[in-house]
């Protein structure tokens, strides 16, 4: 979600970036502060409707998240005091995202596509890993470092439009996007392990990517994307499933008064064809 990325960048540039003379990666404390500020801005935005705590979809999300969170080692909980929160946004866009430091948001557009709690757990585990592995902070630090190196090179070699355009393309396609795809792959594989440890069926994560692949029409090639190609992600996860030494429990269907209406809408849209 580009708007979210811009909010975080604006907060970061106005805050902890000024204290990062020797360490470009924001500290855990700074990440928590950034995430809290971005989360508050989302909630204050009149165009964004965050569902109340009493909504059954919010309760479902938090119950699944709580089960996943219990798998985090106590040592990590004490050494990395992230401030997690889990909320649902009333938005038809198929999206979920994690902010630095712990806030996680899940759109109703994505939630309504899901049939099982295991599918929800797959997405949540993926987003929690983004926080645990400090993906945003690591990317932020590397981006600043690389931009500084390109600036120095430009000053030494002489700045011209062709050089700067080439440097910009190299930074985007040769460094930033591949790094983002590596982070996404890490969130997939470690999120997979997290949901297995929590007792969920990882087939749910595979199902999510199958749905996303069916829904993404006209998507750019992988080298131009922040995320790996869904077909590649599906293949990797299916290989992990095939090598698993144990059998997994059956997936748990989502039960809720909103399900019948949403399933009917999806059927009309054709998103459940072949499932």
Backbone as CSV, one residue per row, in Angstrom:
resi,resn,N_x,N_y,N_z,CA_x,CA_y,CA_z,C_x,C_y,C_z
1,UNK,0.857,-1.187,0.000,0.000,0.000,0.000,0.897,1.242,0.000
2,UNK,0.952,1.952,-1.121,1.879,3.065,-1.286,1.647,4.156,-0.247
3,UNK,0.385,4.435,0.091,0.083,5.479,1.066,0.754,5.180,2.390
4,UNK,0.692,3.927,2.845,1.305,3.533,4.103,2.807,3.745,4.047
5,UNK,3.429,3.356,2.916,4.872,3.515,2.770,5.271,4.985,2.863
6,UNK,4.480,5.859,2.261,4.780,7.283,2.304,4.644,7.851,3.713
7,UNK,3.630,7.392,4.447,3.441,7.840,5.832,4.665,7.487,6.669
8,UNK,5.097,6.229,6.560,6.241,5.774,7.348,7.499,6.540,6.965
9,UNK,7.708,6.719,5.656,8.897,7.444,5.201,8.907,8.876,5.714
10,UNK,7.750,9.529,5.678,7.662,10.914,6.145,7.972,11.016,7.637
11,UNK,7.438,10.096,8.414,7.696,10.092,9.856,9.173,9.834,10.117
12,UNK,9.740,8.854,9.396,11.132,8.491,9.610,12.071,9.648,9.278
13,UNK,11.823,10.302,8.165,12.695,11.397,7.751,12.608,12.589,8.688
14,UNK,11.476,12.698,9.365,11.317,13.812,10.304,11.702,13.450,11.713
15,UNK,12.062,12.177,11.930,12.320,11.757,13.297,13.666,11.111,13.465
16,UNK,13.704,9.779,13.620,14.930,9.113,13.994,16.051,9.210,12.984
17,UNK,15.753,9.555,11.719,16.824,9.649,10.731,17.882,10.647,11.166
18,UNK,17.475,11.695,11.904,18.416,12.719,12.336,19.372,12.198,13.397
19,UNK,19.074,11.036,13.979,19.918,10.490,15.044,20.762,9.327,14.551
20,UNK,20.729,9.075,13.235,21.358,7.870,12.714,22.709,8.136,12.056
21,UNK,23.505,9.023,12.661,24.773,9.406,12.049,25.707,8.209,11.875
22,UNK,25.681,7.243,12.825,26.601,6.125,12.753,25.884,4.792,12.533
23,UNK,24.630,4.717,12.859,23.862,3.505,12.663,22.607,3.866,11.887
24,UNK,22.581,3.491,10.617,21.479,3.905,9.765,20.186,3.152,10.050
25,UNK,20.282,1.971,10.646,19.067,1.205,10.924,18.388,1.738,12.186
26,UNK,17.105,2.146,12.079,16.392,2.610,13.268,16.392,1.534,14.350
27,UNK,16.549,1.973,15.592,16.548,1.038,16.710,15.154,0.446,16.897
28,UNK,15.075,-0.583,17.728,13.771,-1.189,18.007,12.821,-0.153,18.605
29,UNK,13.347,0.657,19.492,12.527,1.692,20.117,12.006,2.672,19.078
30,UNK,12.859,3.050,18.138,12.451,3.972,17.086,11.437,3.325,16.140
31,UNK,11.618,2.039,15.868,10.666,1.341,15.011,9.273,1.286,15.649
32,UNK,9.253,1.019,16.959,7.972,0.997,17.675,7.305,2.366,17.612
33,UNK,8.095,3.415,17.783,7.565,4.777,17.729,7.018,5.104,16.345
34,UNK,7.754,4.698,15.320,7.311,4.930,13.943,6.008,4.198,13.652
35,UNK,5.960,2.929,14.060,4.761,2.133,13.822,3.551,2.709,14.534
36,UNK,3.760,3.163,15.754,2.659,3.751,16.526,2.155,5.015,15.850
37,UNK,3.081,5.873,15.402,2.693,7.125,14.739,1.942,6.859,13.445
38,UNK,2.451,5.912,12.643,1.787,5.580,11.378,0.405,4.981,11.634
39,UNK,0.315,4.121,12.661,-0.965,3.504,13.004,-1.987,4.561,13.420
40,UNK,-1.548,5.528,14.210,-2.446,6.602,14.656,-2.927,7.437,13.475
41,UNK,-2.042,7.676,12.517,-2.442,8.448,11.336,-3.472,7.689,10.509
42,UNK,-3.302,6.383,10.418,-4.279,5.565,9.690,-5.646,5.677,10.355
43,UNK,-5.664,5.579,11.675,-6.923,5.621,12.423,-7.601,6.989,12.334
44,UNK,-6.794,8.042,12.193,-7.348,9.389,12.125,-7.815,9.765,10.722
45,UNK,-7.381,9.002,9.742,-7.726,9.303,8.354,-9.226,9.090,8.147
46,UNK,-9.970,10.130,7.775,-11.425,10.001,7.602,-11.812,9.047,6.474
47,UNK,-10.865,8.752,5.573,-11.157,7.854,4.463,-10.939,6.388,4.827
48,UNK,-10.375,6.144,6.003,-10.073,4.777,6.432,-10.998,4.392,7.581
49,UNK,-11.657,3.253,7.453,-12.548,2.763,8.506,-11.937,1.530,9.157
50,UNK,-11.397,1.729,10.366,-10.876,0.612,11.150,-12.025,0.045,11.965
51,UNK,-12.295,-1.239,11.819,-13.437,-1.854,12.494,-13.249,-1.854,14.010
52,UNK,-14.345,-1.758,14.760,-14.260,-1.718,16.228,-13.850,-3.066,16.814
53,UNK,-13.377,-3.037,18.056,-12.934,-4.254,18.736,-14.046,-5.295,18.827
54,UNK,-15.287,-4.847,18.841,-16.426,-5.757,19.008,-16.788,-6.510,17.734
55,UNK,-16.245,-6.083,16.588,-16.565,-6.745,15.327,-16.029,-8.179,15.350
56,UNK,-16.847,-9.134,14.915,-16.463,-10.542,14.959,-15.241,-10.848,14.088
57,UNK,-15.058,-10.081,13.029,-13.891,-10.293,12.180,-12.608,-9.887,12.895
58,UNK,-12.692,-8.830,13.691,-11.542,-8.393,14.484,-11.223,-9.446,15.548
59,UNK,-12.255,-9.961,16.194,-12.054,-10.993,17.213,-11.423,-12.250,16.618
60,UNK,-11.869,-12.627,15.419,-11.292,-13.785,14.733,-9.810,-13.553,14.467
61,UNK,-9.496,-12.395,13.915,-8.112,-12.074,13.581,-7.228,-12.120,14.823
62,UNK,-7.692,-11.530,15.903,-6.884,-11.467,17.118,-6.739,-12.825,17.788
63,UNK,-7.750,-13.646,17.682,-7.645,-14.988,18.261,-6.580,-15.806,17.530
64,UNK,-6.577,-15.710,16.215,-5.574,-16.427,15.420,-4.182,-15.855,15.682
65,UNK,-4.095,-14.528,15.750,-2.806,-13.869,16.007,-2.256,-14.271,17.374
66,UNK,-3.125,-14.347,18.368,-2.692,-14.716,19.718,-2.085,-16.115,19.728
67,UNK,-2.682,-17.020,18.995,-2.158,-18.391,18.915,-0.781,-18.411,18.249
68,UNK,-0.598,-17.602,17.232,0.699,-17.507,16.568,1.745,-16.869,17.483
69,UNK,1.339,-15.827,18.187,2.272,-15.098,19.038,2.834,-15.969,20.160
70,UNK,2.077,-16.953,20.584,2.525,-17.834,21.667,3.704,-18.711,21.256
71,UNK,4.003,-18.763,19.964,5.131,-19.566,19.496,6.449,-18.792,19.570
72,UNK,6.388,-17.483,19.785,7.613,-16.678,19.837,8.365,-16.999,21.128
73,UNK,9.645,-17.354,21.053,10.412,-17.711,22.251,10.426,-16.582,23.287
74,UNK,10.374,-16.964,24.545,10.342,-15.974,25.627,11.567,-15.068,25.592
75,UNK,12.711,-15.641,25.217,13.938,-14.851,25.134,13.793,-13.725,24.117
76,UNK,13.164,-14.029,22.984,12.950,-13.000,21.963,11.952,-11.959,22.427
77,UNK,10.906,-12.403,23.117,9.893,-11.475,23.622,10.529,-10.444,24.555
78,UNK,11.468,-10.893,25.395,12.119,-9.997,26.356,13.144,-9.087,25.699
79,UNK,13.840,-9.605,24.692,14.906,-8.817,24.061,14.398,-7.890,22.966
80,UNK,13.230,-8.241,22.401,12.653,-7.418,21.339,11.198,-7.103,21.692
81,UNK,11.006,-6.097,22.519,9.649,-5.774,23.007,8.796,-5.029,21.984
82,UNK,8.487,-5.704,20.871,7.603,-5.089,19.889,6.215,-4.886,20.487
83,UNK,5.513,-3.894,19.999,4.151,-3.608,20.473,3.185,-4.022,19.366
84,UNK,2.756,-5.270,19.413,1.883,-5.793,18.367,0.434,-5.360,18.579
85,UNK,-0.249,-5.158,17.477,-1.700,-4.926,17.490,-2.232,-5.487,16.181
86,UNK,-3.480,-5.933,16.204,-4.060,-6.578,15.022,-5.455,-6.007,14.780
87,UNK,-5.626,-5.375,13.622,-6.882,-4.696,13.314,-7.334,-4.989,11.892
88,UNK,-8.619,-4.762,11.673,-9.225,-4.992,10.357,-9.712,-3.656,9.801
89,UNK,-9.387,-3.400,8.532,-9.823,-2.188,7.840,-10.931,-2.546,6.857
90,UNK,-12.007,-1.776,6.887,-13.105,-1.973,5.926,-12.660,-1.417,4.577
91,UNK,-12.170,-2.308,3.719,-11.614,-1.890,2.434,-11.619,-3.093,1.504
92,UNK,-12.140,-2.923,0.289,-12.228,-4.025,-0.662,-10.885,-4.381,-1.291
93,UNK,-9.877,-3.534,-1.104,-8.560,-3.856,-1.650,-8.033,-5.125,-0.985
94,UNK,-7.491,-6.026,-1.781,-6.962,-7.286,-1.260,-5.566,-7.013,-0.724
95,UNK,-5.490,-6.805,0.600,-4.221,-6.357,1.172,-4.162,-6.626,2.668
96,UNK,-2.945,-6.829,3.148,-2.636,-6.864,4.573,-1.225,-6.308,4.691
97,UNK,-0.910,-5.647,5.787,0.425,-5.072,5.919,0.796,-4.925,7.388
98,UNK,2.106,-4.926,7.624,2.642,-4.721,8.967,3.441,-3.426,8.985
99,UNK,3.296,-2.672,10.052,4.072,-1.455,10.238,5.279,-1.753,11.125
100,UNK,6.312,-0.931,11.069,7.471,-1.168,11.937,7.044,-1.238,13.404
101,UNK,7.628,-2.164,14.129,7.376,-2.223,15.561,6.195,-3.047,15.994
102,UNK,5.306,-3.466,15.079,4.257,-4.379,15.498,2.833,-4.232,15.011
103,UNK,2.329,-3.046,14.649,0.929,-2.965,14.199,0.705,-3.718,12.886
104,UNK,-0.356,-4.520,12.854,-0.708,-5.276,11.658,-2.152,-4.960,11.283
105,UNK,-2.384,-4.677,10.010,-3.722,-4.372,9.512,-4.089,-5.359,8.413
106,UNK,-5.349,-5.750,8.417,-5.865,-6.772,7.509,-7.125,-6.223,6.861
107,UNK,-7.152,-6.092,5.541,-8.322,-5.552,4.863,-9.441,-6.584,4.749
108,UNK,-10.676,-6.104,4.811,-11.818,-7.006,4.637,-11.821,-7.610,3.236
109,UNK,-11.252,-6.902,2.256,-11.182,-7.431,0.896,-10.398,-8.726,0.815
110,UNK,-9.358,-8.853,1.640,-8.579,-10.084,1.697,-9.265,-11.109,2.582
111,UNK,-9.779,-10.654,3.710,-10.409,-11.576,4.652,-11.616,-12.292,4.042
112,UNK,-12.384,-11.584,3.248,-13.592,-12.196,2.688,-13.283,-13.272,1.643
113,UNK,-12.043,-13.306,1.146,-11.648,-14.335,0.196,-11.343,-15.661,0.881
114,UNK,-11.158,-15.619,2.193,-10.628,-16.777,2.899,-11.708,-17.667,3.474
115,UNK,-11.469,-18.963,3.349,-12.424,-19.960,3.829,-12.025,-20.560,5.171
116,UNK,-10.725,-20.525,5.489,-10.262,-21.207,6.695,-9.400,-20.302,7.570
117,UNK,-9.352,-20.663,8.845,-8.511,-19.927,9.787,-7.039,-20.134,9.448
118,UNK,-6.707,-21.265,8.851,-5.323,-21.547,8.479,-4.838,-20.576,7.401
119,UNK,-5.725,-20.194,6.491,-5.368,-19.211,5.466,-5.078,-17.857,6.104
120,UNK,-5.906,-17.464,7.046,-5.678,-16.203,7.769,-4.362,-16.287,8.532
121,UNK,-4.114,-17.430,9.173,-2.882,-17.618,9.941,-1.658,-17.495,9.042
122,UNK,-1.765,-17.984,7.794,-0.644,-17.886,6.867,-0.264,-16.444,6.580
123,UNK,-1.269,-15.590,6.379,-1.008,-14.175,6.109,-0.473,-13.486,7.364
124,UNK,-1.097,-13.748,8.503,-0.656,-13.119,9.749,0.771,-13.518,10.110
125,UNK,1.092,-14.797,9.968,2.447,-15.250,10.286,3.462,-14.544,9.389
126,UNK,3.129,-14.409,8.109,3.986,-13.698,7.160,4.236,-12.262,7.628
127,UNK,3.167,-11.563,8.046,3.308,-10.167,8.464,4.069,-10.054,9.791
128,UNK,3.842,-10.991,10.703,4.552,-10.967,11.983,6.053,-11.155,11.767
129,UNK,6.427,-12.004,10.815,7.847,-12.207,10.515,8.471,-10.922,9.986
130,UNK,7.736,-10.147,9.195,8.262,-8.859,8.732,8.677,-8.002,9.921
131,UNK,7.872,-8.015,10.969,8.194,-7.232,12.166,9.372,-7.851,12.898
132,UNK,9.314,-9.149,13.144,10.352,-9.826,13.923,11.726,-9.715,13.269
133,UNK,11.764,-9.727,11.954,13.031,-9.660,11.233,13.435,-8.230,10.875
134,UNK,12.649,-7.263,11.297,12.957,-5.839,11.084,13.172,-5.522,9.598
135,UNK,12.329,-6.077,8.762,12.508,-5.897,7.328,12.441,-4.441,6.903
136,UNK,11.477,-3.688,7.445,11.384,-2.286,7.039,12.642,-1.530,7.443
137,UNK,13.101,-1.724,8.666,14.270,-0.989,9.162,15.530,-1.358,8.388
138,UNK,15.679,-2.634,8.071,16.847,-3.070,7.307,16.825,-2.493,5.902
139,UNK,15.661,-2.455,5.292,15.532,-1.897,3.948,15.786,-0.389,3.966
140,UNK,15.255,0.277,4.982,15.437,1.722,5.133,16.922,2.068,5.238
141,UNK,17.646,1.301,6.079,19.063,1.570,6.283,19.861,1.325,5.004
142,UNK,19.577,0.209,4.322,20.310,-0.098,3.105,20.022,0.910,2.004
143,UNK,18.782,1.382,1.925,18.425,2.376,0.916,19.198,3.669,1.142
144,UNK,19.255,4.134,2.408,20.000,5.345,2.716,21.486,5.173,2.397
145,UNK,22.014,4.022,2.750,23.429,3.744,2.505,23.733,3.762,1.012
146,UNK,22.894,3.097,0.230,23.123,3.020,-1.205,22.952,4.377,-1.879
147,UNK,21.954,5.133,-1.423,21.763,6.466,-1.991,22.962,7.356,-1.701
148,UNK,23.532,7.201,-0.501,24.726,7.972,-0.155,25.910,7.599,-1.028
149,UNK,26.067,6.309,-1.283,27.174,5.858,-2.130,27.010,6.353,-3.563
150,UNK,25.775,6.316,-4.068,25.528,6.813,-5.420,25.795,8.323,-5.502
151,UNK,25.442,9.040,-4.443,25.677,10.482,-4.418,27.170,10.782,-4.444
152,UNK,27.929,10.048,-3.632,29.379,10.247,-3.597,29.989,9.916,-4.957
153,UNK,29.537,8.800,-5.540,30.048,8.417,-6.867,29.726,9.485,-7.906
154,UNK,28.522,10.055,-7.789,28.130,11.103,-8.720,29.008,12.336,-8.605
155,UNK,29.345,12.677,-7.368,30.198,13.846,-7.151,31.611,13.608,-7.667
156,UNK,32.089,12.382,-7.520,33.451,12.061,-7.962,33.550,11.950,-9.476
157,UNK,32.518,11.362,-10.073,32.560,11.112,-11.514,31.972,12.244,-12.340
158,UNK,31.262,13.134,-11.653,30.592,14.201,-12.376,29.143,13.841,-12.618
159,UNK,28.234,14.721,-12.173,26.813,14.427,-12.265,26.256,14.873,-13.613
160,UNK,25.548,13.961,-14.283,24.809,14.328,-15.485,23.525,13.504,-15.499
161,UNK,22.590,13.891,-16.313,21.276,13.241,-16.324,21.371,11.752,-16.646
162,UNK,22.215,11.404,-17.599,22.345,10.000,-17.992,22.884,9.160,-16.843
163,UNK,23.907,9.675,-16.166,24.497,8.954,-15.041,23.487,8.777,-13.917
164,UNK,22.765,9.832,-13.588,21.808,9.767,-12.490,20.640,8.841,-12.815
165,UNK,20.212,8.858,-14.079,19.128,7.965,-14.486,19.583,6.512,-14.400
166,UNK,20.800,6.253,-14.835,21.339,4.905,-14.753,21.489,4.445,-13.312
167,UNK,21.958,5.341,-12.450,22.119,5.007,-11.032,20.775,4.707,-10.390
168,UNK,19.773,5.500,-10.778,18.435,5.289,-10.227,17.873,3.932,-10.634
169,UNK,18.072,3.553,-11.907,17.596,2.254,-12.390,18.336,1.115,-11.697
170,UNK,19.657,1.285,-11.509,20.448,0.263,-10.837,19.980,0.094,-9.401
171,UNK,19.735,1.212,-8.725,19.299,1.141,-7.324,17.954,0.428,-7.206
172,UNK,17.028,0.772,-8.132,15.680,0.200,-8.057,15.657,-1.273,-8.441
173,UNK,16.145,-1.597,-9.644,16.008,-2.951,-10.170,17.137,-3.893,-9.744
174,UNK,18.287,-3.319,-9.412,19.419,-4.167,-9.033,19.577,-4.360,-7.543
175,UNK,18.981,-3.434,-6.739,19.200,-3.492,-5.295,17.908,-3.516,-4.490
176,UNK,17.058,-2.483,-4.657,15.867,-2.368,-3.818,14.863,-3.496,-4.052
177,UNK,14.485,-3.733,-5.290,13.478,-4.752,-5.574,13.960,-6.171,-5.241
178,UNK,15.188,-6.538,-5.601,15.662,-7.871,-5.193,15.685,-8.027,-3.668
179,UNK,16.070,-6.968,-2.959,16.089,-7.034,-1.491,14.677,-7.230,-0.948
180,UNK,13.728,-6.504,-1.510,12.332,-6.643,-1.077,11.837,-8.065,-1.321
181,UNK,12.188,-8.641,-2.461,11.759,-10.013,-2.765,12.411,-11.009,-1.804
182,UNK,13.653,-10.768,-1.414,14.313,-11.657,-0.445,13.592,-11.590,0.902
183,UNK,13.200,-10.398,1.311,12.476,-10.245,2.569,11.129,-10.962,2.506
184,UNK,10.465,-10.865,1.366,9.177,-11.533,1.209,9.340,-13.052,1.283
185,UNK,10.391,-13.557,0.667,10.652,-14.999,0.710,10.953,-15.442,2.137
186,UNK,11.710,-14.635,2.863,12.008,-14.950,4.266,10.723,-14.957,5.095
187,UNK,9.838,-14.002,4.838,8.572,-13.949,5.569,7.701,-15.157,5.235
188,UNK,7.779,-15.634,3.991,7.032,-16.830,3.598,7.539,-18.063,4.351
189,UNK,8.842,-18.314,4.256,9.395,-19.547,4.807,9.345,-19.570,6.328
190,UNK,9.664,-18.452,6.963,9.633,-18.426,8.432,8.204,-18.298,8.946
191,UNK,7.341,-17.657,8.161,5.932,-17.607,8.521,5.312,-18.995,8.438
192,UNK,5.725,-19.762,7.438,5.301,-21.156,7.285,5.651,-21.938,8.552
193,UNK,6.908,-21.804,8.988,7.357,-22.527,10.178,6.593,-22.081,11.420
194,UNK,6.294,-20.794,11.495,5.573,-20.254,12.652,4.163,-20.818,12.736
195,UNK,3.475,-20.892,11.594,2.100,-21.397,11.639,2.069,-22.898,11.911
196,UNK,3.089,-23.625,11.437,3.179,-25.054,11.758,3.373,-25.242,13.256
197,UNK,4.254,-24.437,13.842,4.507,-24.527,15.276,3.252,-24.206,16.084
198,UNK,2.402,-23.330,15.542,1.164,-22.948,16.228,0.059,-23.981,16.024
199,UNK,0.317,-25.000,15.206,-0.666,-26.055,15.006,-1.604,-25.844,13.837
200,UNK,-1.242,-24.918,12.929,-2.064,-24.687,11.745,-1.546,-25.520,10.578
201,UNK,-2.399,-25.711,9.601,-2.029,-26.436,8.397,-1.423,-25.456,7.386
202,UNK,-0.139,-25.617,7.019,0.505,-24.660,6.108,-0.074,-24.669,4.699
203,UNK,-0.923,-25.661,4.386,-1.618,-25.632,3.105,-2.422,-24.350,2.991
204,UNK,-2.820,-23.791,4.136,-3.560,-22.533,4.139,-2.772,-21.405,3.508
205,UNK,-1.452,-21.363,3.760,-0.612,-20.332,3.146,-0.527,-20.545,1.644
206,UNK,-0.408,-21.800,1.216,-0.376,-22.110,-0.216,-1.676,-21.653,-0.870
207,UNK,-2.792,-21.931,-0.208,-4.104,-21.546,-0.745,-4.190,-20.039,-0.996
208,UNK,-3.616,-19.274,-0.076,-3.662,-17.815,-0.202,-2.956,-17.368,-1.477
209,UNK,-1.774,-17.926,-1.731,-1.029,-17.518,-2.918,-1.694,-18.000,-4.200
210,UNK,-2.382,-19.135,-4.129,-3.155,-19.595,-5.288,-4.261,-18.587,-5.596
211,UNK,-4.943,-18.115,-4.546,-6.005,-17.123,-4.727,-5.446,-15.808,-5.264
212,UNK,-4.322,-15.379,-4.699,-3.729,-14.118,-5.142,-3.269,-14.212,-6.594
213,UNK,-2.705,-15.352,-6.948,-2.256,-15.534,-8.328,-3.426,-15.468,-9.295
214,UNK,-4.564,-16.058,-8.907,-5.754,-16.024,-9.762,-6.325,-14.617,-9.870
215,UNK,-6.089,-13.807,-8.826,-6.673,-12.471,-8.780,-5.789,-11.409,-9.427
216,UNK,-4.482,-11.674,-9.539,-3.552,-10.696,-10.080,-3.486,-10.811,-11.596
217,UNK,-4.145,-9.905,-12.254,-4.140,-9.881,-13.714,-3.262,-8.727,-14.194
218,UNK,-2.457,-8.999,-15.199,-1.611,-7.952,-15.750,-0.505,-7.513,-14.808
219,UNK,-0.069,-8.426,-13.922,1.000,-8.097,-12.983,2.329,-8.011,-13.726
220,UNK,3.210,-7.072,-13.358,4.506,-6.956,-14.036,5.378,-8.166,-13.756
221,UNK,6.410,-8.409,-14.584,7.310,-9.536,-14.336,8.002,-9.406,-12.985
222,UNK,8.500,-10.532,-12.471,9.039,-10.560,-11.118,10.142,-9.527,-10.898
223,UNK,11.035,-9.337,-11.876,12.170,-8.438,-11.660,11.736,-6.981,-11.481
224,UNK,10.482,-6.682,-11.839,9.964,-5.320,-11.680,9.047,-5.203,-10.457
225,UNK,8.972,-6.250,-9.653,8.025,-6.273,-8.541,8.734,-6.331,-7.197
226,UNK,8.047,-5.833,-6.161,8.563,-5.915,-4.791,8.372,-7.314,-4.215
227,UNK,7.495,-8.111,-4.837,7.185,-9.446,-4.338,7.588,-10.508,-5.365
228,UNK,7.978,-11.687,-4.891,8.256,-12.783,-5.828,6.988,-13.164,-6.582
229,UNK,7.154,-13.744,-7.739,6.016,-14.215,-8.520,5.247,-15.262,-7.718
230,UNK,3.910,-15.150,-7.703,3.114,-16.070,-6.892,3.346,-17.535,-7.276
231,UNK,3.535,-17.793,-8.561,3.753,-19.179,-8.985,5.030,-19.741,-8.366
232,UNK,6.062,-18.911,-8.278,7.307,-19.347,-7.651,7.128,-19.564,-6.151
233,UNK,6.339,-18.691,-5.534,6.090,-18.834,-4.095,5.296,-20.115,-3.826
234,UNK,4.310,-20.371,-4.661,3.494,-21.585,-4.513,4.373,-22.826,-4.644
235,UNK,5.233,-22.832,-5.665,6.115,-23.988,-5.899,7.028,-24.224,-4.706
236,UNK,7.604,-23.167,-4.161,8.517,-23.291,-3.023,7.795,-23.867,-1.806
237,UNK,6.602,-23.344,-1.529,5.838,-23.813,-0.375,5.350,-25.244,-0.581
238,UNK,4.946,-25.582,-1.792,4.508,-26.950,-2.070,5.659,-27.939,-1.894
239,UNK,6.866,-27.512,-2.274,8.039,-28.366,-2.069,8.281,-28.583,-0.570
240,UNK,8.087,-27.537,0.224,8.249,-27.658,1.669,7.200,-28.609,2.250
241,UNK,5.980,-28.518,1.743,4.912,-29.415,2.194,5.236,-30.866,1.853
242,UNK,5.755,-31.077,0.661,6.051,-32.442,0.201,7.155,-33.083,1.034
243,UNK,8.067,-32.270,1.546,9.194,-32.790,2.333,8.881,-32.885,3.826
244,UNK,7.707,-32.413,4.225,7.354,-32.404,5.648,7.250,-33.841,6.178
245,UNK,7.873,-34.113,7.330,7.849,-35.478,7.871,6.536,-35.837,8.557
246,UNK,5.739,-34.825,8.888,4.516,-35.090,9.636,3.276,-34.717,8.838
247,UNK,2.158,-35.296,9.263,0.864,-34.930,8.672,0.315,-33.743,9.447
248,UNK,-0.363,-32.854,8.752,-0.905,-31.668,9.392,-2.398,-31.841,9.668
249,UNK,-2.897,-31.151,10.683,-4.338,-31.248,10.981,-5.157,-30.634,9.862
250,UNK,-6.415,-31.051,9.714,-7.260,-30.441,8.681,-7.454,-28.960,8.956
251,UNK,-7.665,-28.199,7.896,-7.891,-26.772,8.064,-9.233,-26.528,8.759
252,UNK,-9.276,-25.434,9.509,-10.473,-25.080,10.268,-11.304,-24.059,9.503
253,UNK,-12.524,-24.406,9.095,-13.366,-23.450,8.354,-13.667,-22.207,9.194
254,UNK,-13.749,-21.083,8.534,-14.148,-19.848,9.212,-15.663,-19.851,9.363
255,UNK,-16.093,-19.609,10.571,-17.523,-19.566,10.850,-17.878,-18.162,11.324
256,UNK,-18.877,-17.549,10.670,-19.289,-16.205,11.060,-20.544,-15.803,10.324
257,UNK,-21.343,-14.946,10.913,-22.599,-14.547,10.279,-22.420,-13.815,8.960
258,UNK,-21.226,-13.304,8.720,-20.978,-12.565,7.477,-20.583,-13.508,6.326
259,UNK,-20.288,-14.769,6.610,-19.718,-15.650,5.611,-20.627,-15.912,4.413
260,UNK,-21.901,-16.178,4.669,-22.797,-16.554,3.580,-22.877,-15.448,2.529
261,UNK,-23.028,-14.212,2.990,-23.147,-13.084,2.059,-21.844,-12.896,1.276
262,UNK,-20.717,-12.986,1.962,-19.443,-12.751,1.294,-19.103,-13.877,0.324
263,UNK,-19.426,-15.111,0.691,-19.182,-16.218,-0.221,-20.021,-16.075,-1.496
264,UNK,-21.250,-15.576,-1.338,-22.117,-15.368,-2.502,-21.517,-14.306,-3.426
265,UNK,-20.993,-13.247,-2.839,-20.369,-12.178,-3.630,-19.168,-12.715,-4.387
266,UNK,-18.342,-13.510,-3.701,-17.156,-14.061,-4.340,-17.524,-15.020,-5.472
267,UNK,-18.580,-15.796,-5.262,-19.003,-16.732,-6.293,-19.412,-15.990,-7.561
268,UNK,-20.106,-14.875,-7.372,-20.518,-14.056,-8.509,-19.291,-13.494,-9.223
269,UNK,-18.281,-13.095,-8.462,-17.062,-12.541,-9.054,-16.197,-13.600,-9.708
270,UNK,-16.501,-14.859,-9.440,-15.747,-15.936,-10.064,-14.475,-16.302,-9.356
271,UNK,-14.259,-15.791,-8.117,-13.021,-16.040,-7.411,-12.975,-17.425,-6.769
272,UNK,-14.129,-18.095,-6.712,-14.141,-19.415,-6.097,-14.191,-20.530,-7.136
273,UNK,-14.134,-20.172,-8.379,-14.202,-21.175,-9.447,-13.005,-22.107,-9.351
274,UNK,-13.302,-23.405,-9.357,-12.216,-24.394,-9.336,-11.648,-24.648,-7.970
275,UNK,-12.220,-24.055,-6.915,-11.676,-24.262,-5.571,-12.476,-25.304,-4.825
